[in-house]
Amino acid sequence: MDRAIGPLRDHDRTSRPPLLPTLQAYLAHAGRKAETARELHLNRQTLYNRLARISELLGTDLDDPQTVLALSLALRARRHTAQGTTPSG
């Protein structure tokens, strides 16, 4: 999880606007930029700029299906650890 989204978490601690919500919305809309921009109340160019910054920080291509899968899984894992739900064993 840290490897996949750690740079974004670090960014969001010190810089604005936070980028994790942008990535979450983008992935929730399966990469559909118009829908993502609408949900976030952004114009499309602002969204494109944020996505470019996310790609730069993560060193990844958001159009790559494997990258999208890895980021989706990392965000899901983050939600579970943030909620305090850990597998019991």
C-alpha positions as a LaTeX table, in Angstrom:
\begin{tabular}{lrrr}
\hline
Residue & $x$ (\AA) & $y$ (\AA) & $z$ (\AA) \\
\hline
Met1 & 0.00 & 0.00 & 0.00 \\
Asp2 & 2.74 & 2.49 & 0.91 \\
Arg3 & 4.64 & 1.70 & $-2.25$ \\
Ala4 & 1.59 & 2.29 & $-4.41$ \\
Ile5 & 0.10 & 5.43 & $-2.85$ \\
Gly6 & 2.66 & 6.55 & $-0.27$ \\
Pro7 & 3.89 & 9.50 & $-2.35$ \\
Leu8 & 0.31 & 10.79 & $-2.60$ \\
Arg9 & $-0.24$ & 10.48 & 1.13 \\
Asp10 & 2.99 & 12.39 & 1.71 \\
His11 & 1.90 & 15.07 & $-0.75$ \\
Asp12 & $-1.51$ & 15.44 & 0.87 \\
Arg13 & 0.03 & 15.95 & 4.31 \\
Thr14 & 1.92 & 19.04 & 3.17 \\
Ser15 & 0.33 & 20.38 & $-0.03$ \\
Arg16 & $-2.99$ & 21.46 & $-1.39$ \\
Pro17 & $-5.15$ & 20.45 & $-3.09$ \\
Pro18 & $-5.15$ & 16.90 & $-1.76$ \\
Leu19 & $-4.75$ & 14.39 & $-4.57$ \\
Leu20 & $-5.95$ & 11.14 & $-3.01$ \\
Pro21 & $-9.63$ & 12.13 & $-3.34$ \\
Thr22 & $-9.01$ & 12.92 & $-7.01$ \\
Leu23 & $-7.45$ & 9.51 & $-7.57$ \\
Gln24 & $-10.27$ & 7.78 & $-5.68$ \\
Ala25 & $-12.94$ & 9.49 & $-7.76$ \\
Tyr26 & $-11.07$ & 8.81 & $-11.01$ \\
Leu27 & $-10.80$ & 5.10 & $-10.22$ \\
Ala28 & $-14.41$ & 4.93 & $-8.98$ \\
His29 & $-15.50$ & 6.27 & $-12.38$ \\
Ala30 & $-13.28$ & 3.76 & $-14.22$ \\
Gly31 & $-11.11$ & 6.48 & $-15.69$ \\
Arg32 & $-13.99$ & 8.48 & $-17.15$ \\
Lys33 & $-12.67$ & 12.00 & $-16.86$ \\
Ala34 & $-15.88$ & 13.91 & $-17.55$ \\
Glu35 & $-17.73$ & 12.04 & $-14.78$ \\
Thr36 & $-14.81$ & 12.43 & $-12.40$ \\
Ala37 & $-14.62$ & 16.18 & $-13.04$ \\
Arg38 & $-18.36$ & 16.53 & $-12.45$ \\
Glu39 & $-18.22$ & 14.64 & $-9.17$ \\
Leu40 & $-15.31$ & 16.74 & $-7.93$ \\
His41 & $-16.83$ & 20.00 & $-9.23$ \\
Leu42 & $-13.74$ & 20.70 & $-11.33$ \\
Asn43 & $-13.31$ & 21.83 & $-14.88$ \\
Arg44 & $-11.71$ & 19.16 & $-17.04$ \\
Gln45 & $-8.39$ & 20.98 & $-17.46$ \\
Thr46 & $-7.99$ & 21.18 & $-13.67$ \\
Leu47 & $-8.69$ & 17.45 & $-13.47$ \\
Tyr48 & $-6.14$ & 16.74 & $-16.22$ \\
Asn49 & $-3.56$ & 18.78 & $-14.32$ \\
Arg50 & $-4.24$ & 16.87 & $-11.11$ \\
Leu51 & $-4.05$ & 13.51 & $-12.88$ \\
Ala52 & $-0.75$ & 14.51 & $-14.46$ \\
Arg53 & 0.58 & 15.47 & $-11.02$ \\
Ile54 & $-0.61$ & 12.14 & $-9.57$ \\
Ser55 & 1.15 & 10.25 & $-12.38$ \\
Glu56 & 4.30 & 12.26 & $-11.79$ \\
Leu57 & 4.31 & 11.71 & $-8.03$ \\
Leu58 & 3.65 & 7.99 & $-8.36$ \\
Gly59 & 5.86 & 7.48 & $-11.40$ \\
Thr60 & 3.04 & 5.58 & $-13.08$ \\
Asp61 & 0.76 & 5.70 & $-16.09$ \\
Leu62 & $-2.88$ & 6.00 & $-15.08$ \\
Asp63 & $-3.89$ & 4.55 & $-18.45$ \\
Asp64 & $-2.13$ & 1.25 & $-17.69$ \\
Pro65 & $-4.63$ & $-1.41$ & $-16.53$ \\
Gln66 & $-2.15$ & $-3.05$ & $-14.15$ \\
Thr67 & $-1.38$ & 0.30 & $-12.56$ \\
Val68 & $-5.08$ & 1.03 & $-12.16$ \\
Leu69 & $-5.61$ & $-2.36$ & $-10.51$ \\
Ala70 & $-2.68$ & $-1.89$ & $-8.12$ \\
Leu71 & $-3.86$ & 1.59 & $-7.15$ \\
Ser72 & $-7.44$ & 0.40 & $-6.65$ \\
Leu73 & $-6.26$ & $-2.39$ & $-4.37$ \\
Ala74 & $-4.01$ & $-0.02$ & $-2.42$ \\
Leu75 & $-6.89$ & 2.39 & $-1.88$ \\
Arg76 & $-9.14$ & $-0.43$ & $-0.71$ \\
Ala77 & $-6.48$ & $-1.65$ & 1.69 \\
Arg78 & $-6.06$ & 1.91 & 2.96 \\
Arg79 & $-9.78$ & 2.19 & 3.66 \\
His80 & $-9.74$ & $-1.04$ & 5.65 \\
Thr81 & $-6.69$ & $-0.11$ & 7.70 \\
Ala82 & $-8.05$ & 3.41 & 8.27 \\
Gln83 & $-11.28$ & 1.90 & 9.63 \\
Gly84 & $-9.35$ & $-0.35$ & 11.95 \\
Thr85 & $-10.58$ & $-3.51$ & 10.30 \\
Thr86 & $-7.83$ & $-6.05$ & 10.20 \\
Pro87 & $-8.16$ & $-9.74$ & 9.49 \\
Ser88 & $-8.34$ & $-11.79$ & 12.65 \\
Gly89 & $-6.32$ & $-14.87$ & 12.83 \\
\hline
\end{tabular}
